Amino acid sequence: MVDPSQLANDIAGNTVSLLLPAVLWVLVFLLAWEHGPFAESIGFGRKAFWLLVPGALLSSFALVPFAPVSTDWVAVSLSGAVFPLLVGLLAFGRAAPPRSRSLALFLGLLAAEGAILFALVLPGTVSWSQAVARWVGVSEYIGNELLVTIVAAVVTAAVGGGAVASGSALARRVAFLFALSSGALVATFATAAAVPGVGITEPFPFFLFPPILVGFAAAGFASRVFPKEEAFAIPTAFLGSTFGVLLGADLLRQPPLYGQGPSGVYTIGGAGVLDLVYISGLLAFSTAYLVHRGLERGWAPVGSPPIPAPAPSAFGRLSHSFQDGIAGKLSDSLRDAAGASHAAAVQAHRLNGLAAAPDDRPWQGLGVPGWVVADQANLDASARAGTQDGREAFRSWRAASAFVLIGRDLGMRRFGTLVARTVAFLVDLAVVTAPAVALWVALLETIPGSLDDALSNVGFNAAIFGFIAWAFFYLVLTETFLGTTVGKRLLGLEVRDRSLDAPSGLAALVRNTTVVPLLTVFGIGLAIALAFGIKAGSTGTEVVAGVSLPLGLLALVSVLLFVLGGVALLGAGAVIFIVATTERQRLGDLWAGTWVVRTVPPVPTGAVVPPAGAAPPPPKPGPPG
């Protein structure tokens, strides 16, 4: 018999589960694009959006196996857990500087609390529960839910008291984050359950309550914890809810699943963008953000030192100039046009390793024709004077367009070529694949049984998904700390941001999320091909073109063709972006604001002429007034 109330609850829960991520993504997008400098200052700028949303979607299959437990493996998902945790930790480092001290203190406290609670609720440790119950004098035995609540409350009170006694603003902020995390932990543990064969579940609507309450608490106490910097309640709510759910569900509820039934890979954040760890952080973030907006607390950047908004590129400013002209803001259009040409000249100097030119002579030292210098002077004069003449604004925009193209061509010689970048990636792919292949072969040689036994072996599957994460982190870490990779170093290439500095860790993460689908297809396909080649053997044959061939060989060839086709298709997408963009950027570079450039900048020689088809030179803007 159908229970109408249960049916209605199931329909509502499924609807919310499907729609909620999209709604939360829209809020993250609005913050990052509507209030750019503010969002950057609290750690949720555009790079955070690219990592948390499209980057997480692209990285759904990347897992980091880190421990065998009984007959299972425990892993952590990049998209469902690693990315949210990294974004949250980096953001809280802004809220409680210095980052090295605040994060070490917070993680140390959380690890101590998690270890105590894990020891108490671990199956087979009921005697701990009884001992604690007798010590507090409540009864002979108390349930784990009440036990976790009591211990978390005692630890949180001790941490809060220590923070108050210290009088340190950093300690106060860390204690506040710890309290939010503990509250989310207790609430999540009370409503979550471990279901063998399914994982950790939390019924609708109870999974909504802890993050929403964390968001309201963070925003409500913001004026006391973050005086004059109340906006830091937003990242604090995000991180507190994320860690609270991580400990309350995945740490404290997952152990009963180990060793129950068939072997498997149990993954923290394994549902990706639909996982409770991922969703809870965004839900607490959105709640705190909406409260901040409702209380009209303002959108001025916070923190010290303030993080300036990224300067728009020359083409970006040129686009703004055109939009201003269409909107009738002619003087603004002139200023943006002049700014675009100056930005193009500055970029050309930077890419060619030249010293910055004086602001009134931006093209000095670049060997440009004399008319460029003269027209730039006229353009600057027109921008200073302003205009109400649409024709003059359009002529100025045309002149600036030519200057931007000249600046692009001057700097284009510094960007890595498509051939060099392709060869460098293939070298890097070989570097990360060689040890993985050795591991896969060793596992396949030791796994007893048939091909089916190998493909269902939990260790082999953990090694396959681990390869994706290993290859991803190889690219991220080498680009972050070295500014290049083995393949790029051999080809004389390096990854740089628009200031020609090595990319930040967040930029490197964002940049390489677009490579994960290719690594996924390549890693899974190659591992399965090896399994066919080693385990299928020569059992059975099939006649092809009059020749009897082993079925194992045919399957191996089919899988390899699939892998090569998938890699070629995904690689073609990167090639199209590199060829089509003005600065040879693939999609990850556009998201992260990075370039791939030659290590040694070329020295410009001779005069520069406009690109083919751009002659004769554009008309001069004419004198102001």
Sequence and secondary structure as in RCSB ss.txt:
>XXXX:A:sequence
MVDPSQLANDIAGNTVSLLLPAVLWVLVFLLAWEHGPFAESIGFGRKAFWLLVPGALLSSFALVPFAPVSTDWVA
VSLSGAVFPLLVGLLAFGRAAPPRSRSLALFLGLLAAEGAILFALVLPGTVSWSQAVARWVGVSEYIGNELLVTI
VAAVVTAAVGGGAVASGSALARRVAFLFALSSGALVATFATAAAVPGVGITEPFPFFLFPPILVGFAAAGFASRV
FPKEEAFAIPTAFLGSTFGVLLGADLLRQPPLYGQGPSGVYTIGGAGVLDLVYISGLLAFSTAYLVHRGLERGWA
PVGSPPIPAPAPSAFGRLSHSFQDGIAGKLSDSLRDAAGASHAAAVQAHRLNGLAAAPDDRPWQGLGVPGWVVAD
QANLDASARAGTQDGREAFRSWRAASAFVLIGRDLGMRRFGTLVARTVAFLVDLAVVTAPAVALWVALLETIPGS
LDDALSNVGFNAAIFGFIAWAFFYLVLTETFLGTTVGKRLLGLEVRDRSLDAPSGLAALVRNTTVVPLLTVFGIG
LAIALAFGIKAGSTGTEVVAGVSLPLGLLALVSVLLFVLGGVALLGAGAVIFIVATTERQRLGDLWAGTWVVRTV
PPVPTGAVVPPAGAAPPPPKPGPPG
>XXXX:A:secstr
   HHHHHHHHHHHHHHHHHHHHHHHHHHHHHHHSHHHHHHTT SHHHHHIIIIIHHHTTT EEEEEEETTEEEE
EEIIIIIHHHHHHHHHHHHHSSSHHHHHHHHHHHHHHHHHHHHHHHSTT HHHHHHHHHHHTS S   HHHHHHH
HHHHHHHHHHHHHHHHT HHHHHHHHHHHHHHHHHHHHHHH EEETTTEEE  TTGGGHHHHHHHHHHHHTHHHH
STT GGGHHHHHHHHHHHHHIIIIIITSSGGGTTSSS  EEEETTTGGGSHHHHHHHHHHHHHHHHHHHTT    
  SSS        HHHHHHHHHHHHHTT HHHHHHHHHHHHHHHHHHHHHHTT     TT TTTTS   HHHHHH
HHHHHHHHHH  S HHHHHHHHHHHHHHHHHHHHHHHTTB  HHHHHHHHHHHHHHHHHHHHHHHHHHHHHS S 
HHHHHT HHHHHHHHHHHHHHHHHHHHHHHHTSS HHHHHTTEEEEETTSS   HHHHHHHHHTTHHHHHHHHHH
HHHHHHIIIIITT SEEEETTEEEEHHHHHHHHHHHHHHHHHHHHHHHHHHHHHHSTT   HHHHHHTEEEEESS
     S     TT  S         
